[in-house]
Amino acid sequence: MGIFGSNKVAKNDWSAMSTVVKAEAKLQALGEITPSRRAGVIYRNSDENAFLNDIEFELKSILYVGEGATKTAFEIEDDDRGMRWIVLEDGNFSDLVSSVYTVGNAIGVNGAEDNLLAAVFELYFTGTVEDNTYRSGLRTYWIYRYDRKAFYPFVPTGDNEGDRDRSTEARLGQDLRKHGLAVEKSLTEWMGLWGIPF
């Protein structure tokens, strides 16, 4: 994974995650971003953690039961790198963000905080980038690293490691910082994440 910097550093996952809704709303109003209905949480699985071993049951109770439940749909997928994805889908972007936070928080408070790697939001970008080329409806990802408490944009252009659109990432990094997202300061930490299952 890897990318840009903000003057802000989030103190916790919710203070960082809550900035996503505001930044998305501002960029959508400008016609630059269209959210998809999907996001995901990626973590290292562990047979030694009871919560992770029964994750499907646990998530059903967290997302579907009780007052304020978002009822966000989810699927669990394993990738070829030995990581597990919880892929969430919701037509309401605020609910999607809330569900992503809730899933990550539940994993963290149940003894698997060190297993959390990233939360990933899928959005589509339209606009002009540094080299004066125009992008329309380009699939992009906003990646949140749990260890850094910050986001960065990622724009893969293929399935191979290194296939990415750095010009669009640079443009999005500037826009996201400008509109209040907690963006990773060090570009060397903007790591590519190929094989996202949505």
N, C-alpha and C positions, 0 to 999 in steps of 0.2 A: 504494500500500500504506500502512497506518498503524495505531499503538496505544499500550500501557502500559509500566511500568518495573520493573526488578529492581535489587536492590542489587549484584548480581553482573554483571561484564562478562566474557564468555568471551574467552579468549586466542586460541583458534583454533576452526576449524569442528568438530573432534571434541569438544573440551571442551563446546561448546554442544550439539552433536547428541546426545551421550551422555546429556544430561539428559532428552531426550524419552522414552526408554524408562521411566525411573523415574517421571516425572510422569504418563505415561499409565497405568502400572500402579497408582499410588495413586488416580487419579481413576476408573479402571475398578472398583477394589475398592469405592469409595464409590458406585458406580452412576451416576456422572455422565457418563462417557465410554465410548463403544464405538468402537474403531478400525475403520476400513474396511480394505480390502486394498490401497488405492491411495495413491500419493504421486507427486510429480513434481519434476523439476529444470528450471528455465526459464533460458535463456541467449540472448544475442544471437549469431546464427550469423555465421560469417566464412569467406569463400572462401579467405582467406589462411592459415588454420590447417590443417595437414595432418591433425591428430587430429580436428578437427571435421568435416573433409571426409569422413572415413572412420569416423564415429562409430558406425554400426551394427556394423561389424566389430570395432572396438575394444571396444565394450561387451559383445559376445558373449564375447570372450576374458577380459574382466575379471570378468564376472558368472557365467560358466558353466564356466571352466576352472580347474583347480588345487584344491589342498586348501583347504577353508574357503569355496569358492565357494557363494554363496547360491542360485544358479539362479533368481533373481528374474526374472519375465517383464517385458518392456519393449516399448514402442512409441514411435516418434518422430513427433511431430505439429508442424506449423507453425500458428501462430495468425494472425489477421488484422492483428496489429500488427507482424508481421515477427520475432516471437520464435519460438524452437524449444523444444518441451517434450519431455522424456524422461519418459514416464508409466510408472511401475513398479507391479507388482502382486505381492503376496506375502501368503499367509495367516498368516505368522509376523511379528508386528509388529517384533520385534527384528531379524529379517533384512531387513525392509523399510527400517528406519532405517539399518542397516549398508550396504545397497545404495545408498540415497540419498547417504550420506556418500561411499561409494566412487566413485560417478559424479561427484559434484561435485569430489572430490579429483583424480580422473583428468583432468578438464577443466582444473583449475587447474594441475597440475604439467606439463601439456603445452602451456603457453604461452597459455592462454585464461582465466586467473584473472579478468581485467577484464571478460570476457564473462559471467561468472556473475551472475545476478540474485537468484534465490531458490530455496529448496526448499519444497515445499508438501505438508503431510500432511492427509488427509481423515479426520475423526472425526465422531461423532454425540454431541450433548450432550442430557442430560435433567436438568432442575432448575428451580429458581425463580430469577428474576433480580430486579434492583433495583426494578422497578415491581410486584413481587409477582405477576407472571404466570409461569405454568408452561410450560416448553418440554419437548417429548418427542420424542426422536429427531431433533433439529434438526441438519442438516448444517452443520458448521463446518470451518474450515481453520486449521491452525497454520502460519504462514508464517515461514520463516527467511530473513532477509536476509543474504547473504554479506558485503555491505559493512559491516553493523552488528554482525555476530556475535551476533545476538539474534533471538528469536521474538516474534510477536504473534498473537493470534487474529483471524480475519476471518470474519464471518458475513454472506454476501450474501443479500439477500431478493428479488433480481430480477436481470435482465440489464443494467440501466442503471446507469451510474456514479452512485454516491450511494445506491443501494438496499442498505442494510445494517442489521443489528440491533445497534446500539451498546450496548444494555442487556446483551445476552448477551455481547458482546465484553468489556464491563467486568467482568462476573462471571467469565468465563473468565480474563481477565488476572490478576485477584486470585488465583484458584485455581492458575493455572500458576506464579505467583511463589511462592505458599505451598508448593508441592510441588517446588520446586527448578529450574524451567525458567528459563533465561536469557532474561528478557523485556525487550523494548525499553522504555527509560525514557520516551522522548519520544512522547507521543500523536500528535504531528504526523507522526511517522514510521510510524504504523500505516496504511500505504497500502492502499487497496482494490485488489483484483486480480480484475476481472471477466473472464469468459471462460475460467475454469479448465476444461480439457477432461476433467474427471472429477468 
